[in-house]
Amino acid sequence: MIIKTKRLILRNLRIEDAPYIKRNISKEVIKWLPDIPWPYTLSDAKAYIKNSLFNFKNKTSYDFGILFNDKLIGTISLSEVNFKHKRARLAYLLNRNYWGKGIMTEAVLAILSFGFNKLKLQKIYTGVVQENLRSLYLLKKLKFKKDGINRRHFLINNKFYDEIILSLLKDEFQEHS
């Protein structure tokens, strides 16, 4: 599956993407993504892709590679897809060299459109470590609303952090051209 935006192509992951996914994962990128192992290995990337392809086939998760100028620079997904309750969880990461260029805003808008318009979801939600200010800014800019806090939800470097839960409902979504 392919989703095109002005500058980006979002496409299914392929096993040959593993080295590029590994390269996109740096300590800085995953600082607030505690479920991604460090150091991140080629085997981790291959396992992620295989799992992604299996879940895509079973319609429980839709993981896409983010391509900019034909380079895979990140990933974005709707996971925990629940068609009965019409909801899914948003997750994303982007190579540090591409931060601050509006790329993730563009990718998130595309995946929101896919989720709401193609998958017919009513709610897309996510969880963000409270200190991940860049991600919180992006989500608030896109009109995500704070649903609550999972207190002391993540243990990162022997310190507990709260998780902010945010969501966007279909009728709140505004596509930007």
URPE-V894892 format. One record per backbone hydrogen bond with DSSP energy under -0.5 kcal/mol. CO is the residue of the C=O (numbers start at 1). NH is the residue of the N-H. E is the energy in kcal/mol with one decimal. If there is no record, write none. Layout:
CO | NH | E
CO | NH | E
//
This chain:
1 | 12 | -1.3
3 | 10 | -3.4
7 | 69 | -0.6
8 | 5 | -2.5
9 | 11 | -0.5
9 | 67 | -3.0
10 | 3 | -3.0
11 | 65 | -3.5
14 | 17 | -2.4
15 | 18 | -1.6
17 | 20 | -0.7
17 | 21 | -2.5
18 | 22 | -2.6
19 | 23 | -2.0
20 | 24 | -1.7
21 | 25 | -0.9
22 | 25 | -0.8
24 | 26 | -0.8
26 | 30 | -2.1
28 | 31 | -0.7
30 | 33 | -2.0
32 | 129 | -0.5
33 | 36 | -1.8
35 | 37 | -0.5
39 | 41 | -0.6
41 | 45 | -2.0
42 | 46 | -2.5
43 | 47 | -2.5
44 | 48 | -2.4
45 | 49 | -2.3
46 | 50 | -2.6
47 | 51 | -2.5
48 | 52 | -2.5
49 | 53 | -2.7
50 | 54 | -2.1
51 | 55 | -2.7
52 | 56 | -2.5
53 | 57 | -2.1
54 | 58 | -1.7
55 | 60 | -2.4
55 | 61 | -1.0
56 | 59 | -1.1
60 | 81 | -2.2
61 | 63 | -0.5
62 | 78 | -1.7
63 | 13 | -0.6
64 | 76 | -2.1
65 | 11 | -1.8
65 | 67 | -0.7
66 | 73 | -2.9
66 | 74 | -0.8
67 | 9 | -1.9
68 | 71 | -1.6
71 | 68 | -2.5
71 | 73 | -0.8
73 | 95 | -3.3
74 | 66 | -3.0
75 | 93 | -2.4
76 | 64 | -3.0
77 | 79 | -0.5
77 | 91 | -2.0
78 | 62 | -3.1
79 | 89 | -3.3
81 | 83 | -0.5
82 | 86 | -0.9
82 | 87 | -1.9
86 | 122 | -3.2
86 | 123 | -1.7
87 | 82 | -3.0
88 | 125 | -2.4
89 | 79 | -3.1
91 | 77 | -2.9
93 | 75 | -1.9
95 | 98 | -2.4
96 | 99 | -1.5
98 | 101 | -0.9
102 | 106 | -2.0
103 | 107 | -2.4
104 | 108 | -3.0
105 | 109 | -2.4
106 | 110 | -1.7
107 | 111 | -2.3
108 | 112 | -2.7
109 | 113 | -2.2
110 | 114 | -2.2
111 | 115 | -2.7
112 | 116 | -3.0
113 | 117 | -2.8
113 | 118 | -0.7
114 | 118 | -1.6
114 | 119 | -2.1
115 | 121 | -2.5
122 | 170 | -2.2
123 | 88 | -1.3
124 | 168 | -2.5
125 | 90 | -3.3
126 | 166 | -2.5
128 | 164 | -3.4
129 | 132 | -2.8
131 | 133 | -2.1
132 | 136 | -2.2
133 | 137 | -2.5
134 | 138 | -2.1
135 | 139 | -2.4
136 | 140 | -2.4
137 | 141 | -2.4
138 | 142 | -1.5
139 | 144 | -2.7
140 | 143 | -1.7
145 | 167 | -2.3
148 | 165 | -2.7
149 | 151 | -0.9
150 | 153 | -0.9
150 | 163 | -2.3
154 | 156 | -0.7
154 | 161 | -2.7
156 | 159 | -1.2
159 | 156 | -2.9
161 | 153 | -1.2
161 | 154 | -2.2
162 | 130 | -2.4
163 | 150 | -2.9
163 | 165 | -0.5
164 | 128 | -2.5
164 | 166 | -0.5
165 | 147 | -3.3
165 | 148 | -1.4
166 | 126 | -2.5
167 | 145 | -3.1
168 | 124 | -2.4
169 | 172 | -1.8
169 | 173 | -0.9
170 | 173 | -1.0
//
